[in-house]
Structures are given as structure tokens and as C-alpha cells.
């Protein structure tokens, strides 16, 4: 999203979000997936991603992960739309910065964002949320969304080794094969009989 229009999908799961069935159709548009700690992840989708029904996507993602979900979209450099859904807090949508012309008053929107954060087990006071929603546009959408994620209690991105991809299709098998080798293609030492 740093280069132009696109989406951020935020959810909590042990597996990469892009591997979930609900996001499989969007897999070709995934540009990067970043862990944020405590199981939270940000999956970045390029502008070519076609999300026909954002509400259904959020509801399905929340059901699949059993955690609240966020979807942020950016069409230009200084405005973004953020949508959230949680089982206890319901659905909310905000065009940032909030100008007061949206379907919900700022106080009610802030209450829904606070409920989302509470269902994510990150209690947030309403005053900072109202201040964030009313703040004038920032220089970059990326900074605005990063600020929102921090406000909602989602940890900063987890550092990883330079040059290492935050992979989508890593094997989860980390146990050596202890069966004796019978001349197959595998020549790794742990396949040798003891």
C-alpha cells in the first residue's frame, strides 16, 4: 500500500492470514504479510485486489479466526477508509479523517471502535479514539493506519531477519523423519537408522 492504492487486512491467527479459506481468492494480490505480535497479522493487498463485499469479508474472517477483523483501503495518499467487525462490537466504518459527514456521529463511531478493541482484548479509552478520528489528514496513509493499529493495542510489527520473507507457504512440519531410509531421494542425516 506504500506505493499506491490497496488494502490492509488485519486479523489474529496462528497460520498466515493469506492461507485462510476466506482470503484464498485474494492470494494473488497479497504483496506482503507482516506479523504484529500476539498472533496479529497485517496482510497487504495490491490495488488489483477485488473485494466486492467488504462486510462479508470481515464477518467471514472474524468467524474463521474467532477474533475481530479490520480492513483498510486507500485510494489516494491522504485518505483511507477503515472498516472493522467483531462479534461483540458489530460493524463500523470510517473515512479517515472523519469530517462529521459520515453515517455515524464521531462519538458513536468511537464507541464502536472502543468495543472492537475490547473484543480484541485491548481496552482503549474513548477520548484518544475521538481525537484520532478527528485529527486532520496526515502526510501518508501508511502512517495514519500504523497510528490506528497502535491506538487499538496491536503490537508494533515483529522484526525479522533482513532479506527473509514472511512466508505464506512454510511447512509446519519441524519433526525429523525417524523411519529408516530405503534409498529414496532424501539424503538428510535424520533419515539414517540409529
Protein Blocks (a to p, Z undefined) as FASTA:
>chain_A
ZZmgcdddddddfbdfklpmklmmmmmmpmbdcdebjhiacddddfklccfblmlmmmmm
mmmnopacdddddfbfkbccdddddfklopaddddddehlambdfklmmmmmmmmmmmno
pacdfklmmmmmmpccdfblklmmmmmmmmnopacdddddehiacdfbbcfbfbdcfbdc
ehiablcfklpcZZ
